[in-house]
């Protein structure tokens, strides 16, 4: 059983939550200037036809009352980290797709929590109680069904499709609902007289392969409910990581650093919660330039001693970013720590002169203070949520 959890109009919902005067009003997140683009739109704005990636001028023409709010990516990342922590209460098998959505494999959690619907409802309730934000959840025997179900459940809803009902759920839907079917593929299917998923499932396989090539059999398998894609969670816990995809290209160091800090703090909290430290810090980013849009760049540095300290992780990651020569605008950034030492004591410097990052310091006294601070931060986050307190940028 796989769940797909999707925060409803995430960026816009956060802005409406933080500014009560915006509730019930059409809101767009993005730059409202002449060359601006809508990054996200509230449901009130969507009623007028406003959508993400739309030019701001078009959005204003469609809805004269729309309110534009500047994007606050570090805030959204911090909230996303809190949502991820709620997911981890129910399963370790989580595959984030972006800041506002993720797949969760809850197969192994059903006996503990009762049912997929019970897990989904608890997740939705805890997100609302702790963050005052809506989340829609869909569930099914595969990723395709789970994602379609969450879309059908919006806004602020829940829909679980049991495995025996998979085909009945899929058959009447348009082929465009299938993952990977874009405009070109849909037009080709329509030219073959295939409008619904059921019609695609019933068509002869050799005909589908002849028209769509090697992509055809996979597409038809999805139409028949044969979705073997797994949730790519970290089963072996060889590393801990967090990443997100930006809606728009990002090149400003301040925005990137805010995101890196948020990711590093989340990773560090998960390390401490599992009595684990890591030695190798990896910065991941995906360039947004046309020729590199599918290339994932990784840069790593191994620390002298393992750490579970957020600032050590974020400073190391940002040092890797600052070492890049003429870094490009990016569409994804992530932080990962590996080389795990579980339940092992930290190796102390012979002369007590190094902190976890290997930099000069006051040795054990500084380490003890930092660990006490981390323990206090963990307690605050546990009681009040990750948005209650966060690290500031280093100057």
N, C-alpha and C positions, 0 to 999 in steps of 0.2 A: 504494500500500500504506500503510495507516494502522495504527498501533499504539495501543492503549490500555493505559497503565501505571497500576497501582493498588497502592498500598502496603497490605499486609495488616494489618487491625486497627491502623491506624497509631499512634494515640495510645497504645493499650494496649501495642502492641509496643515502643514507645519506653520506657515505664515498666518493662516486663519486662526490657528490655536493660540499663537503668540500675540496676535492683535485681535481681540474680540470684536472690534469695530468692523472687521472684514468678514465676519461670519455671515453666511447667506448672500454674500455679494460676489460678483464675478471677479476672480483674481487670476493674474498670470504672473509667473515667476520668470524673470529674464530682463533684458534691457529694453525699456520702452521707447528708446530713441529712434531716429530715422532708419538706422541700419540694424536695429535690434531684432532678436528672434525670441519666440516664446519657448522656454525650456519646459514649462509645465503649466497646466491650466486647471482651475477648480471645476467641479461639476457644474456650478452655476454658469461659468464661462463656456463650458462645452455645449450647453444648450443653445448657444448662439453660433455654434460651429467653430469655436476657437480650439485649436489643437497644438500640440507640441511641434516644434520645428517650423511653425508658421511665422512669417514676417510680422513684426509688431504692428506695422502700419495696417496690415490686413486684419489683425485681431481688433484694432481700434475701429476699423471701418465696420466690422461685423457687430461689435459691441461697444457703443460709445461710453458706457459706464464702467468699463473694465479698469481695474486697478493693477498697476504693475509694481512688483516688488523685486528688488535686486536679489540675485541668487546668493545664498549663504551656505556654500558647500561644506565648510567645516561643521556647521550646526547639523546639517542633514547627515553627515557622516557619523557624528556622535550619536545621534538618535538611531541610525541604522545599526550601530554597534550594540546598542541596548536591545534592539529588536532581535539581533542575532543571539545575544545572550539568553533571551527568552526561548528561542528555538532550541538551544543547547540543553535546556531543562528537560526536553522530551526525546531528543535523539542526537547522537554525534554525527550522523550522516546528513550533512547539509551542503548544498551546492548553490552558493550565491550566484545570481545572474546579474544583479546590479544593486545599488543601494536599497532599492525598494521591493525586491522580489527574490525568492529563493525556492528551490526544491528541498523537501525533507523526506527521507525514507524513514517511515515510522513502523515498518513491518515488525521489527523486533521490540517495539514499545507497546503493541496492542494488548498483550496479556497484562502488562503493568497498569495501563490507563483505561482499558476497557474497549475502546473502539476508536476508529479514525475520527469519527464525528466528535467524540469526547475530547480527543487531543486538540483538534482544530478549534473547538469552542473555547477550550482553556487558553490556547494561544491568543485567540482574538480578545478574550476577556482581559488577560494579563497585559496585552499591549494597550488596550484602552484604559485600564485602571492605572497603569504606571506611566503612560505617555500621553493619554487623552487623544489618541489618534485611531482612526478606523483601519481595519485590515480585512480583506476578503480572502477566503481560503477555499480552494477546490481540492478534491482528492479522487484518486482512481488507481487502477492497476498499472498505469504507466504515466510517463511524463506528459504525453500528448493529452490524455484525458484530464489529468490534474490541472494543466494550464488552461484548457478550454473551460473546465468547470469553474475555476476561479474567476475567469472572465464573465461567465454567465451569472456568477453570484454577486457581481458588483452592482452597486456600491455597498460596502459594509455587510457582506453576506457570506453564506457557507453552503457549499454543495458537494456532497460526496457521492460518487458513482461506484457502486459495488461492482466487482469483477464480472458477475453474471449479467449485469446490465450494460456492459461496455458497448456492445454492438448496437443495441437499441438506442443508446445515447448518441453514438456517432453517426449512424446512417442518414438521418434527415438533415444533417448540417451541410453547409456549402463547403466545397473542397478548399476554399480559401482559409478555412479554419485550421487546416493541417499545418503543422510546423514546417517552414521552409517553402511553402507555396506562395510565391510572389505573383506580381501582375502578369509576367510573361508566361509562367507555368500555368496559371489559372486560365489565361486566354487560350493556350494550347489545349487544355482539358475541355474547355467550353466548346472549342471547335470540333472536338470529338463527341460532343453531346453529353459530356460528363459534367453535371452540375453539382451533385451531392456526393458526400463521402460514400454513401451506400452504392451509388452508381459506379464509382471508382473501384470499390471492393469487388463488384460483380463482373467487371470487364475482364476479358481474357488477358492473362499475364503477358503473353508474347506480344500482344498488340500494344500494351502499355510500355513494354520495354523498347519496342520498335520506335515508338513516338518520343519517349522521354529518355532513352538510353539507360545507363546504369543506375540513374536516379529513380527510374520507374518502379522496379521491384521493391525498393525501400519505401517509396511513397505508398504503394499499394498495400504493403505489409502494415503500415500505420493505419490505413483505412480499414483494415481487417482486425484492428486491435492488437497487432503483433508489434508491440513497442518494447524492445529489449534494452533500451538505453538505461543505464544505471545512474543513480544519483552519485556524483563523483565526490563523495565525502572522504575525509582523511581517516581511513579505517585503522591504519597502523600507527598513526600519530608519530610519524617521523619528523613532522614539522608542524608549526602553528602559523597560520597566516590570515590576513585580511586584505581584501582588495575591492575596488569599485570602478565602475565605468562612468565617466562624466557624460552628461547630455551634450555638452558643447566642448570644443577643444580648449585646453587649459595650458597656459604658458607662464602665468604669474607665480613666482616662487612662493609668495605668501599663501596662495590658495593650496599649492602642492604641499607646503610644510604643514598647514593646518590639517590636511587630510592624512599626511604621514603620522602626525602626532596622534590623531584619533585612532588610526589603525594600530600604532605601536602600543598605546595604552590598552586597547582591547586584547591584543596578543599577550601583553604582559600579565593582565588580570587572569587570562586563561592558563598561562604558565603557573602562576602562583596558586590558582585554585587546584591544580593537579600536582602540586609539589614538584615542579619541573623547572629546570633552567635550560637555556640554549646558548650555544657558542657562536653560531654563524648567522649573521644578519644579512638578509637579501632584500634589495629594492627591486621591484618589478614595475615596468611601465611599457605602455604600448603607444608608439608614435601615431599621430593622426595624419601624417603626410600620406598622400595617396599611394605611393609605392611601398610604404611600410605599414599600412593599416592592419595587416594581419601578423606582424612581427612582434613578438614579445621580447623585450630587452630585460636582462637580469644582470644585476651587479651585486657582488657579495663581499663581505669582509668578516674574517674570523677573529673574535675577541680573544684576549689573553686568558680570560676566565669566563665560564658560563654566567649568564645573567637572567634575571626575571624582572628587570627594572625598565619601565616604559621610557623615561628620558634617555637612558643609555641606548635603547633600540632606535628611538627616533633620531637622536643626534648622529648615530652611525649611518642610518639610512639617508639622512640629509647630506652627510659628508660625501656619500656615494653619488648623490644627485649633483652636488656642487662640483664634483670632480669631472662630470661630463663636459665635453668640449662642445659648445654651441648646442645645448639640448633643444630638441624640437618641441613644438606643442604636442601635448599628449591627450589621449582619450581614456586611459586607464592607469591607475597607480595602485601598487600594493606593497605590503611589508610582510616578510616571512622570517621566522627564526627556526633554525634546525640545529643539528648536532646536539641533540637533547641529552641531558644528564638527569635522569629521574631519581629522586630520593638520594642524591649525592650531595654532601656538604660542599659549599663553595671553597675552592682552593685559595687560601690566604697568601698574600705576598710575603716573601721571606722577611722583608724589612717593614711591612705594613705601610707601603707608600703608594699603592695603586688601588684605584676603585675598579668597579666592574668593567669599565671601558678601557682600562689600561692607562688612563691619564693620571698625572700626579694629583695627589689629594692628601687628605689627612688620615688615610688608611681606615682602620677598623671603626673609628669614631664616626666618620662620614658614612660608612656602610651601615652601621647600626641605625643612624638617623634616617637614612633613606629607606631601610626596611621598615622602620616604625611608621614612617610617612605612608609607604605603600600599604601597610596593613590598615592604617586609618582610612585611606582612600577606598580600599576594598570594602571596608565596613560601611562607609557612606553610600557607595554604589549599591551594595547589597540591600540596604535599607530604603534608599530613596531613588535608585535608578542612576544610570550613567550620565544623564543630563543634569544631575544635581551639582556635579563638580567636574572640572576638567583642567588639564594642563594648559598653561599659556604658551605662546610662542617664545622661543629664546631670542634675545636681541643680540 
